Amino acid sequence: MPGSGLKDVGFDAENNDLKRTPSVLSSDSSAKSLSVGVQIARESEHEIKYRTCSWQKTAALLFSEYICLAMVSFPWSFSVLGMVPGVIVTVAVAATCFFDVYSEQHICPSITCHNRREIPQYGIKFGRMLAHFRCHYRYNMFHRFSTTHPFGYIAGQEPLVTAIPIPGTSYVAGMSAFLNITYTFVGQVMIPTFIAEMENPKDFPKALWAVTIAEAVIYTICGAVVYHFVGNQYVTAPAFGSLTQTYKIIAFSFAVPTIIFLGALYSNVAARFVFFRLFRESRHRHSNTIVGWAVWVALVAATWVLAWIIGEVIPFFSDMLSLMSSLFDGWFGFIFWAMAYLTLYPGKSKWDGPLRSAETLVNYFFILLGAYITVAGTYTSVESIIQSYQARAVAGVFTCASNAL
């Protein structure tokens, strides 16, 4: 934080580790953590340049990451948690993630590594738009409603909307709803990559404020409005499943571009993580070479194939989001950066003053929260997936039978 001494912190791009180095504004080019000016000067001699993003472009990347298909699972989460707890959890998770990301961009003020963590991205949801093709490789299905109502419910059976969870809501269902919300907000895995490509990393808070406010408002409106009109009886995850055939196709036609762009974004980050490892000091990293491009195309293709396999093995939208959240968000979203903060201030230094003490307590809370999400979340996600298979909610995995909404 400003004035907290983080200026002496750098990131070792070769060992993927935080370390104390000379100030990021230092002219010592031998330090692992180089100033932005030195990095840009060195890149000027390369064919491929990385630090090219303004804060507006970074904000656009953040929007593309957060404003995505996952947010249409919010109505289902609200139906499980109830309208009031759903809104409270949404706002609380938004504030928590904002603080965590804001701390993260101060912990790594001069990141020289572009990609050091990766997370699988779910497959593409073309099944509904390709509903008449012979084979449907989809990963989500909920019951259709034979009705002429635009929102998919039978005339006379108005949707049931509750302010609090309905009686009998299980722990598994409640935790899955919470994880769905958490998954959509937690995007810290991408933040170092975005900061590393900014011309002026000090402008990152502008992009962060813009996207946090936007996502909190959009997610809350999406969850509350759709849940209000659909209710507990007819809600699905994603919410498109509550629509009739015509409206469903229209809705998915708007969703497909965002799905492809987000998949490409995560594929790019994961592929470059491996690419930078393979070509640490090679000219293929900074020049347009046949070998470099061939390896790059192969890596990107591999990430899409892996995403497709994951999407087929877990053909339940809400359960897959919950499992992703449990396995990755607890660690990358909370524990990793909290441990980094505590490592920077060993011993009594972490309690130096009221502000530092408050930050320390918050980071201890992040560690507990991350551990709870990882352990309890994984259990509930796996249990929910087992229940879904037992209920035969989909036709199966790797099948030509339609799993479409």
C-alpha positions in Angstrom: 0.0 0.0 0.0 1.2 3.6 -0.4 3.8 4.3 2.3 3.8 0.6 3.5 7.2 -0.2 2.1 6.1 -2.3 -0.8 8.2 -0.3 -3.2 11.1 -2.7 -2.3 9.2 -5.7 -3.5 9.7 -7.3 -6.8 8.8 -10.5 -8.7 11.3 -13.0 -9.8 10.0 -13.9 -13.3 12.4 -16.9 -13.6 11.4 -18.6 -10.3 7.8 -17.4 -10.1 8.4 -16.0 -6.6 8.1 -12.8 -4.7 11.4 -11.3 -3.5 12.8 -8.1 -2.1 14.7 -6.1 -4.6 15.9 -2.6 -5.0 13.1 0.0 -5.6 11.2 -0.5 -8.8 12.3 3.0 -9.7 15.9 2.0 -9.4 18.3 2.3 -12.4 19.9 -1.0 -11.4 19.2 -3.0 -14.5 20.6 -6.2 -12.9 17.7 -6.4 -10.6 15.1 -9.1 -11.4 12.3 -6.5 -11.0 12.9 -4.0 -13.7 11.3 -0.6 -13.9 8.6 -0.2 -16.5 10.7 2.3 -18.4 13.6 -0.2 -18.7 11.2 -3.0 -19.9 9.7 -0.8 -22.6 13.1 0.3 -23.7 14.3 -3.3 -24.1 11.1 -4.3 -25.9 11.6 -1.5 -28.4 14.3 -3.6 -30.0 12.0 -6.7 -30.4 9.5 -7.5 -33.1 6.9 -8.6 -30.6 6.1 -6.1 -27.9 4.1 -6.8 -24.7 3.7 -3.5 -22.8 1.1 -1.9 -25.1 -2.1 -1.5 -23.0 -3.5 1.8 -21.7 -5.8 1.6 -18.7 -8.8 1.8 -21.0 -7.6 -1.3 -22.9 -7.0 -3.0 -19.6 -10.4 -2.2 -18.5 -11.9 -3.6 -21.7 -9.9 -6.9 -21.0 -11.3 -7.0 -17.5 -14.8 -6.4 -18.7 -14.4 -9.3 -21.2 -13.2 -11.5 -18.4 -15.9 -10.7 -15.8 -19.0 -9.8 -17.9 -19.4 -13.3 -19.2 -21.8 -16.3 -19.5 -21.1 -17.2 -15.9 -23.2 -14.3 -14.7 -26.4 -16.0 -16.0 -26.0 -18.5 -13.2 -26.8 -15.7 -10.7 -30.6 -16.2 -10.9 -30.2 -19.8 -9.9 -27.9 -18.8 -7.0 -30.5 -16.2 -5.9 -33.2 -18.9 -6.1 -31.3 -21.0 -3.6 -30.1 -18.3 -1.3 -33.1 -16.1 -1.5 -33.3 -12.6 -2.9 -31.9 -10.7 0.1 -29.0 -13.1 0.9 -28.3 -13.3 -2.8 -27.8 -9.5 -3.1 -25.8 -9.4 0.1 -23.5 -12.2 -0.9 -23.0 -10.6 -4.3 -22.0 -7.2 -2.9 -19.8 -8.7 -0.2 -17.9 -10.9 -2.6 -17.4 -7.9 -4.9 -15.9 -5.9 -2.1 -13.7 -8.7 -0.9 -12.3 -9.4 -4.4 -11.8 -5.7 -5.0 -9.7 -5.4 -1.8 -7.7 -8.5 -2.7 -7.0 -7.3 -6.3 -6.2 -3.8 -5.1 -3.6 -5.3 -2.7 -2.3 -7.6 -5.5 -1.5 -4.8 -7.8 0.6 -3.1 -5.1 2.4 -6.3 -4.1 3.5 -6.7 -7.7 4.2 -3.1 -8.8 6.7 -4.1 -11.5 5.8 -7.5 -12.8 8.2 -8.8 -15.5 6.5 -12.2 -15.9 3.4 -12.2 -18.1 1.9 -15.5 -17.2 2.6 -17.7 -14.2 -0.7 -19.3 -13.4 -3.3 -21.1 -15.5 -6.8 -22.2 -15.0 -9.0 -24.4 -17.3 -11.7 -22.6 -19.1 -15.0 -24.3 -19.8 -16.1 -25.3 -23.3 -18.3 -23.5 -25.8 -22.0 -23.7 -25.6 -23.1 -24.1 -29.2 -25.5 -27.0 -28.6 -28.7 -24.9 -28.6 -27.9 -23.0 -31.7 -26.9 -26.3 -33.4 -29.9 -28.1 -32.1 -30.7 -30.0 -35.3 -27.2 -31.4 -35.9 -26.7 -35.1 -35.4 -24.3 -34.9 -32.4 -24.5 -32.5 -29.5 -21.4 -32.1 -27.4 -22.8 -29.9 -24.6 -22.3 -29.9 -20.9 -25.6 -28.7 -19.4 -29.2 -29.7 -19.5 -32.3 -28.8 -17.6 -35.9 -29.8 -18.2 -37.8 -27.9 -20.9 -41.1 -26.3 -20.2 -43.9 -26.8 -22.8 -45.5 -23.4 -22.7 -46.1 -20.4 -24.8 -45.0 -17.9 -22.1 -41.8 -16.0 -23.1 -40.2 -16.9 -19.7 -41.1 -20.5 -20.0 -43.7 -21.1 -17.3 -47.2 -22.2 -17.7 -50.0 -19.6 -17.6 -51.6 -19.4 -14.2 -48.6 -20.9 -12.3 -46.8 -17.7 -11.3 -43.2 -17.9 -10.3 -42.4 -18.3 -6.6 -39.9 -15.7 -5.4 -38.6 -15.7 -1.8 -36.6 -13.2 0.2 -34.8 -15.9 2.2 -33.8 -19.5 1.4 -36.8 -21.8 1.1 -37.2 -24.4 4.0 -35.2 -27.5 3.3 -32.4 -25.9 1.4 -29.4 -28.2 1.8 -25.9 -27.3 2.6 -24.7 -28.6 -0.7 -27.2 -26.4 -2.7 -26.4 -23.3 -0.6 -22.6 -23.8 -0.9 -22.9 -24.4 -4.7 -24.9 -21.2 -5.0 -22.2 -19.3 -3.1 -19.4 -20.8 -5.2 -21.2 -19.8 -8.4 -21.2 -16.2 -7.3 -17.6 -16.4 -6.1 -16.4 -18.0 -9.3 -17.7 -15.1 -11.4 -16.0 -12.5 -9.3 -12.6 -14.1 -8.7 -10.4 -13.2 -11.6 -7.1 -12.5 -9.8 -5.4 -15.2 -11.8 -5.4 -12.9 -14.8 -4.4 -9.6 -13.0 -0.6 -10.0 -13.2 -0.8 -10.6 -16.9 -2.9 -7.5 -17.4 -0.6 -5.3 -15.3 2.5 -6.8 -17.0 1.2 -5.5 -20.4 0.3 -2.0 -19.3 2.3 1.0 -20.4 1.7 2.6 -17.0 0.8 0.1 -14.3 0.0 2.9 -11.9 -3.2 3.4 -13.9 -4.5 -0.1 -13.1 -6.7 1.1 -10.2 -8.8 3.1 -12.7 -9.6 0.0 -14.6 -10.2 -2.0 -11.4 -12.7 0.6 -10.0 -14.6 0.7 -13.3 -15.0 -3.1 -13.7 -15.8 -3.7 -10.0 -18.6 -1.2 -10.0 -19.9 -2.4 -13.3 -19.8 -6.1 -12.4 -21.5 -5.6 -9.0 -24.3 -3.7 -10.6 -24.8 -6.0 -13.6 -24.5 -9.2 -11.6 -27.1 -8.0 -9.0 -29.5 -6.8 -11.7 -29.1 -10.0 -13.7 -29.7 -12.2 -10.6 -32.5 -10.2 -9.1 -34.5 -9.3 -12.2 -34.4 -12.8 -13.8 -35.2 -14.5 -10.5 -38.1 -12.1 -10.0 -39.7 -13.1 -13.3 -38.8 -16.8 -13.4 -39.0 -17.8 -9.7 -37.9 -21.0 -8.0 -40.0 -23.4 -10.0 -38.6 -22.5 -13.5 -35.1 -21.2 -12.9 -32.1 -23.0 -14.6 -28.4 -22.4 -14.8 -27.6 -20.8 -17.1 -30.8 -18.7 -17.0 -31.3 -19.1 -20.8 -32.8 -22.5 -20.1 -35.9 -20.8 -18.6 -36.8 -19.4 -22.0 -38.9 -20.9 -24.8 -37.2 -22.2 -27.9 -37.3 -19.0 -30.0 -36.1 -16.7 -27.2 -33.5 -19.2 -26.2 -31.9 -19.3 -29.6 -31.9 -15.5 -29.7 -30.3 -15.3 -26.3 -27.5 -17.8 -27.1 -26.8 -15.9 -30.3 -25.8 -12.9 -28.3 -23.9 -15.1 -25.8 -21.7 -16.9 -28.2 -19.3 -14.0 -29.1 -18.6 -13.4 -25.4 -18.0 -17.1 -24.8 -15.5 -17.3 -27.7 -13.7 -14.2 -26.6 -13.4 -15.2 -23.0 -12.3 -18.7 -24.0 -9.6 -17.1 -26.3 -8.5 -14.8 -23.4 -7.9 -17.7 -21.0 -6.5 -19.9 -23.7 -4.0 -17.1 -24.5 -2.9 -16.7 -20.9 -2.5 -20.5 -20.3 -0.7 -21.0 -23.6 1.7 -18.1 -23.0 2.5 -19.5 -19.5 3.9 -22.6 -21.2 5.3 -20.7 -24.1 7.4 -18.4 -21.9 8.7 -21.4 -20.0 9.8 -23.2 -23.2 11.5 -20.1 -24.6 12.9 -18.2 -21.6 15.7 -16.4 -23.3 15.1 -17.5 -26.9 14.6 -15.3 -29.9 11.3 -17.1 -30.5 9.8 -15.3 -27.6 10.3 -11.8 -29.1 10.5 -12.5 -32.9 8.2 -13.8 -35.6 9.7 -17.2 -36.3 8.2 -20.4 -37.8 9.2 -22.4 -34.7 7.7 -19.9 -32.4 4.4 -19.6 -34.2 4.1 -23.4 -34.7 4.6 -24.0 -30.9 2.2 -21.2 -30.1 -0.6 -22.6 -32.4 -0.1 -26.1 -30.9 -0.3 -24.8 -27.3 -3.5 -22.8 -28.0 -5.1 -25.8 -29.7 -4.2 -28.0 -26.7 -5.9 -25.6 -24.3 -9.1 -25.7 -26.3 -9.1 -29.5 -26.5 -8.5 -29.7 -22.7 -11.4 -27.2 -22.1 -13.7 -29.3 -24.3 -12.8 -32.5 -22.4 -13.5 -30.8 -19.1 -16.8 -29.5 -20.4 -17.8 -33.0 -21.5 -16.8 -34.7 -18.3 -18.7 -32.2 -16.1 -21.9 -31.5 -18.2 -23.6 -29.4 -15.5 -23.1 -25.7 -15.8 -23.6 -24.7 -12.1 -21.8 -27.7 -10.8 -18.8 -27.1 -13.1 -18.6 -23.4 -12.0 -18.7 -24.6 -8.3 -16.0 -27.1 -8.9 -13.8 -24.6 -10.7 -14.3 -22.1 -7.9 -13.4 -24.7 -5.3 -10.3 -26.0 -6.9 -8.8 -22.7 -8.1 -10.5 -19.6 -6.7 -9.7 -20.4 -3.0 -6.0 -20.6 -3.8 -5.4 -18.2 -6.6 -8.1 -15.7 -5.4 -7.3 -15.5 -1.7 -4.6 -17.7 -0.2 -1.8 -17.0 -2.6 -1.9 -13.2 -2.3 -2.6 -13.3 1.5 0.5 -15.5 2.0 2.5 -13.1 -0.3 1.4 -10.2 1.9 2.4 -11.9 5.1 5.7 -13.0 3.6 6.6 -9.4 2.9 6.1 -8.5 6.5 7.6 -11.2 8.7 7.5 -11.2 12.5 6.3 -8.1 14.2 6.5 -5.9 11.1 3.0 -7.1 10.1 1.5 -5.4 13.2 3.4 -2.1 12.7 0.6 0.5 13.2 -3.2 0.3 13.0 -3.5 0.3 9.2 -0.9 -2.5 8.8 -2.5 -4.5 11.6 -5.9 -4.2 9.9 -4.5 -5.3 6.6 -2.9 -8.2 8.3 -6.1 -9.3 9.9 -7.9 -9.1 6.6 -5.3 -11.2 4.9 -5.5 -13.8 7.7 -9.3 -13.8 7.0 -8.5 -14.4 3.2 -6.5 -17.4 4.1 -9.3 -18.9 6.2 -11.8 -18.1 3.5 -9.7 -19.6 0.8 -9.2 -22.8 2.8 -12.9 -23.1 3.5 -13.8 -22.6 -0.2 -11.2 -25.2 -1.3 -12.2 -27.9 1.3 -15.9 -27.4 1.8 -16.4 -26.2 -1.8 -14.8 -29.2 -3.4 -16.8 -31.6 -1.2 -20.1 -29.9 -2.0 -19.3 -29.6 -5.7 -18.4 -33.3 -6.1 -21.5 -34.3 -4.1 -23.7 -32.1 -6.3 -22.2 -33.7 -9.5 -22.8 -37.2 -8.1 -26.4 -36.3 -7.3 -26.9 -34.8 -10.8 -25.6 -38.0 -12.4 -27.9 -40.1 -10.2 -30.8 -38.0 -11.2 -29.9 -38.5 -14.9 -29.9 -34.7 -15.4 -28.1 -35.2 -18.7 -28.0 -37.8 -21.4 -24.4 -38.6 -20.6 -20.8 -37.6 -21.3 -19.2 -37.8 -24.8 -22.5 -38.7 -26.3 -24.4 -37.9 -29.5 -27.6 -37.6 -27.5 -28.7 -34.0 -27.0 -27.6 -32.4 -23.7 -29.0 -29.0 -24.9 -31.0 -26.7 -22.7 
